[in-house]
Amino acid sequence: MQAFIIHGFRDHPDRYWFRWLKHELEKLGITTYAPKFPTPELQSPANWLKVMEHFPEVDEQTILIGHS
């Protein structure tokens, strides 16, 4: 099982509760990723998908957590 924590516009994966949640999920044995997406410069769905190319594929066992 894996999880992705997706930050929002003008945000960063080290802010708010993102690091805490990543740590808590990993304590449960869930591999957790918190990618850094380009925002606000170069923000687009295509550029965000390019970031995701560097991570394992999302499947039906993946937990997606978003905040914006």
N, C-alpha and C positions, 0 to 999 in steps of 0.2 A: 504494500500500500504506500502511496505517496500523496503529498499535499503541496499545493502552490498557494502562496500568499501574494496577492496582486495588489500593489499600491495604486493610488489614484493620481489624478492630474496634479502636477507640481509637488509630488510627494517622493518619498524615498523608503526603501525597505527597512531602514534602521530607525524609523520614527515610530512614535506611539506605542502600540502594543504588539507590533509585528515581530520584533525580536523575542519578546516574551512568549508569544504563541508558538513561534518556530521551536524554541527550546522545549516547551511543554509537549508539543506533538512528537518531537524526537525522543523525549523521555518515554513515550508510549510505543516507541519502535516504528514510528511513521517517518519515513524519509521526507524532509520538508525543504522546499526551495522558496526563496524570496527574491526573484529576479529584480534587477534595477532596469527600469524601462526609460527610454528617452522622453523627458517631459520638462518643460513645455516645448523646448526646441526639438524639431524633427519628430514630433509626436504624430503618429498615424497608425492605423491598424497594421499596415505593411511593416513598418519599422518595429512595432511591438512583436509581430510574428517572427521577425528576424532574430530578436533576442531569444525567443522560445526555441529556436533551432538548436541552441546550445544545451538544452535540457532534455531529459527523457520525454518520450511521447505521452501525452495525456490520454488516458483510457477510462473505461467504466469504473475502475478501482481508484481513480484519482479524486482527491478532495480539492475543490477550488474555493478559495476564500478571497473575496474582493472587498476593497474599501475605497470609497471616493467621496 
